[in-house]
Amino acid sequence: MRRTLSAIGMAVFAVCLVIATNPSGAAVAAPTGSPPLPIGNIFTGLATEITAPTSMPPGSDNWNCHVSAQHPYPVVLVHGTIANQALSWQALSPMLANAGYCVYGFNYGATSLTFGHVFGLAPIQQSAAELSAFIARVLAATGAAKVDIVGHSQGGMMPRYYLKFLGGAPKVNLLVGLAPSNYGTNLDGFTTAYSPLAAAIPGLSFTTFGAPSFDQQFVGSSFLAALNHGGDTVPGVKYVVIESRYDEVVTPYTNAFLTGAGAQNILLQDQCPTDFTEHIGIIYDPVALQDVMNAVGADNPAFRPTCSLVLPLLSG
């Protein structure tokens, strides 16, 4: 199983298509007086990606939403590399909104390669500045003191730059990373061959072709060295990392985990041995989504992870 997933790692990293089914293994409660929003699946996610890739998923970006005593922190969703909000959060956004959270998301990191669909390609420092501006807007609209962030892949790592270097720590209560690229990836050995060639041959790099965030997420990059120097967490912020042993993009999968104070690392297979989800499917994985709901709220029995068979790319 691991060898099969590893073989498709580079292809998945390049196309980054989510193939998932309905993840709603746990019941969600809609706010009083509101009908529950539908929990998305492969059909809604891919259809929206084709027809409205810059749209927001159900429940997201209600700028009239105000936080409550029960849910004092708005949740900001941050997609990964070569992705967007519409593709990534058709499940989690309505789950959170149905449970009474104020939910927000945005597309960041556009470059000449975006073509209106895929984002997260720009220098990560630039994307972190976009996140900073977006969180300021969310706090102003909701009246909240802090936000919770849930991010996938680059979206789980990039906010750490905001926390560490852009003054974001006082504005963030929690960062949840779903398969985050915290210590980068070797793409199962691809970067061992790629990195020397890119250094030796001018113009042979993802940066040259308009996707610098690729180079920045490879093991050994100067960006990651600076990000993790002196500790990978900052005081006052809680961190939860949720990762799969079968991650074929962040390799080795342990590179997702944090070591600093305030960090909790969750390996899905420790909770559910029959969960074979990988890097892309994790954002629709029922166990991972239940872990997210527990992280942002109280330990609600309705959201405690229950084990089931989860297939690669076909979460649910």
Stockholm file with secondary structure:
# STOCKHOLM 1.0

chainA/1-316         MRRTLSAIGMAVFAVCLVIATNPSGAAVAAPTGSPPLPIGNIFTGLATEITAPTSMPPGSDNWNCHVSAQHPYPVVLVHGTIANQALSWQALSPMLANAGYCVYGFNYGATSLTFGHVFGLAPIQQSAAELSAFIARVLAATGAAKVDIVGHSQGGMMPRYYLKFLGGAPKVNLLVGLAPSNYGTNLDGFTTAYSPLAAAIPGLSFTTFGAPSFDQQFVGSSFLAALNHGGDTVPGVKYVVIESRYDEVVTPYTNAFLTGAGAQNILLQDQCPTDFTEHIGIIYDPVALQDVMNAVGADNPAFRPTCSLVLPLLSG
#=GR chainA/1-316 SS CHHHHHHTHHHHHHHCCCCBCCCCCSCCCCCTTSCCCCCCCHHHHHHHHHHCTTSCCTTBCCTTCCCCSSSCSCEEEECCTTBCHHHHCTTHHHHHHHTTCCEEECCCCCCTTCTTTCBCCSCHHHHHHHHHHHHHHHHHHHCCSCEEEEEETHHHHHHHHHHHHSSCGGGEEEEEEESCCTTCBCGGGHHHHHHHHHHHSTTCSTTTTTCHHHHHTBTTCHHHHHHHTTCSCCTTCEEEEEECTTCSSSSSGGGGCCCSTTEEEEEHHHHCTTBCCCTTGGGGCHHHHHHHHHHHSCCCGGGSCCCCCBBTTBBC
#=GC SS_cons         CHHHHHHTHHHHHHHCCCCBCCCCCSCCCCCTTSCCCCCCCHHHHHHHHHHCTTSCCTTBCCTTCCCCSSSCSCEEEECCTTBCHHHHCTTHHHHHHHTTCCEEECCCCCCTTCTTTCBCCSCHHHHHHHHHHHHHHHHHHHCCSCEEEEEETHHHHHHHHHHHHSSCGGGEEEEEEESCCTTCBCGGGHHHHHHHHHHHSTTCSTTTTTCHHHHHTBTTCHHHHHHHTTCSCCTTCEEEEEECTTCSSSSSGGGGCCCSTTEEEEEHHHHCTTBCCCTTGGGGCHHHHHHHHHHHSCCCGGGSCCCCCBBTTBBC
//
